[in-house]
Amino acid sequence: MQKIKSGDIVQVIGGEDSGKKGKVLEIFPKKNCAVVEGINLVKKHKRMTQQDQKGGIISIESAINLSKLMLFCKHCNIPTRPVMVILKDGTKTRSCRKCKEAI
């Protein structure tokens, strides 16, 4: 089971965007990368086309390594390393190490 999944709120712990929080849009497990909303923005030159009449320079999110991301706990408002907990019905769930709440 992966530590970070699509739709999670994460905080960047290293690099240029250190300290910023965002929602995970996409995960690339083979590349060990993720695309996070509003993090690691790069400029892309876009040409004018028939469908999109505006051209110019736009900012898009680029992939960032999973080692620079840490899962953010909403209950204790700090980044945390999740711990796997097996419930009574046999299902696995991720929970915060500090407050023991399910993420």
Helices and strands as residue ranges (DSSP letters): E 9-12, E 21-28, E 33-36, E 41-46, E 56-61, E 63-65, G 66-68, E 69-73, E 78-80, E 82-86, E 92-96
